[in-house]
Amino acid sequence: MKTRTLSLLALLALAACTYPTTTVRTVDTRPQLAFANASPTAVLLVNGVSMGPVSSFDGKNRTLQLDRGTHKVEVQDGGRLVFSQSVYLGDDMTKTITLPN
């Protein structure tokens, strides 16, 4: 009985122990683009590649992270080009583009 009690106490003591935890986070310092005044049907193209709906990159919920440098940014709505501009993005910057109505 005494051995069983000691074994039970030893198991309880081991169960109370926890291993240390470590969290590793990678900070992404790439430049970001955000868009204001975007139509829900408008589509974003960067360097000729479709990035999806422009409204999803509103700067509040999500931004578009790109590599540093100059990028051709275009917005199409219903197949019609509504915005086109070459944009330079530097290190660790966020640029907000306000689209025309």
N, C-alpha and C positions, 0 to 999 in steps of 0.2 A: 504494500500500500504506500509506504514511504517512498519507494523508488518511482512508483507511478505518479505520485504527487510532484516529486522533483522533476520528472520528465515533462509533466504538464506545465509546470512553471517555466521550465527552460524553453518549451515551445512557444508559450505566450510571450516570453521576453524576446525571442527571435522574431515573432510575428509583429512586434511593435517597432522593430527596426526598419527603416526605409533607406533606400539608396539615394544619394544626392542626385539631383537633376540639373542638367545643363541645357540652356537654350542658346542656339546660335542663330543670329539674324544677319542677313546680308543686306546692306543698304545699297539701293540702286541710285546712283547719282547722275544717271543719264538725264538729258534735258526732256522736258515734257511740253505737250501741246494740249490746250483746252479750247473749247469753242463756246461762245455765247450766242444766243439768239438763233439757235439751229432749228430748222424744220424737222419734225419727226420722220419725214419721208426722205430727207437728204442723205446722201452717201458720201463718205470721205475717201479720197484717193490720195495717197502719198507716194510720190515717185512712180505713179502709174499703177500702184497696187491698191486694191480696195481694202479699206480697213473696217468697213461696216457703217452703221448709222452714225452720223456726226453727233446726234443728240446724246449718244452714250458717253461721249468725251466732254462732259459739261464742266469739268474741273472740280465739282463737288463730290461726286461719287467715283469718278474715274478720270484719268488723264491718259493721253497717248504718249508713251515713252519711246523716244527715237535716239539714234546715235547723234553725236555732235556733228555739226556741219550744216550745209545748205540742202533743203528739201523742197521739192515742188509740191505744193499743197493745193488740191482742187476739191471743190464741193459740187456735186451734181444733184439736181432735184428733178425727178421725172425725166431723166435723160438730158436735161438742159444744164449747161455749165453756169453756176451762179457765183462762183468764186474761184479765182486762180491767182496764186502768188508764190514766189520763191521766198522761203523763210530760212533765215540763219538761226540756228540754235547753238548756244554756247554751253559750257560746263555748268551743270547743276542749276539750270534756269527753267522757269515755267513761263511760257508765252501763251496769252489768251488772245484768240482771234475772235472779233465780233463780226458776225456775218450780217450782210444786208437783209432787210425784210423782203 
